[in-house]
Amino acid sequence: MIRASLVPWCEQNPQVQVAAALKSGRHPVLRAAYANGREQVIDVKNLEPEEIERHMWDLRNSSGRKQKMAKFDVISENPSVQGPWTDELSKVLQEQGAFDVQTYQTK
């Protein structure tokens, strides 16, 4: 089953070197070695051929670099509906009787 889909995939992707090795007592794995020296291994035990092929495409399309968290602030086009809390807002809400705002003074 795997061979039927593996050979056409290899023919479609001649830039990818594929080697199959049977090792007894071990789980089947996909191993990708990238030009930057990194290696990525995916366990394919009990997966359907379509899932294995999807993992092969994912390995082929990745660069081999480690994934990093994006470090940027979220900038919204819609400002907050609530807005910032100010002393003026506190006075207005107290005058309207919306709720009792208590202030504490330190000595």
Beta strands, then each sheet from edge to edge (+ up, - down):
strand 1: 29-33
strand 2: 39-43
sheet 1: 1+ 2-
end
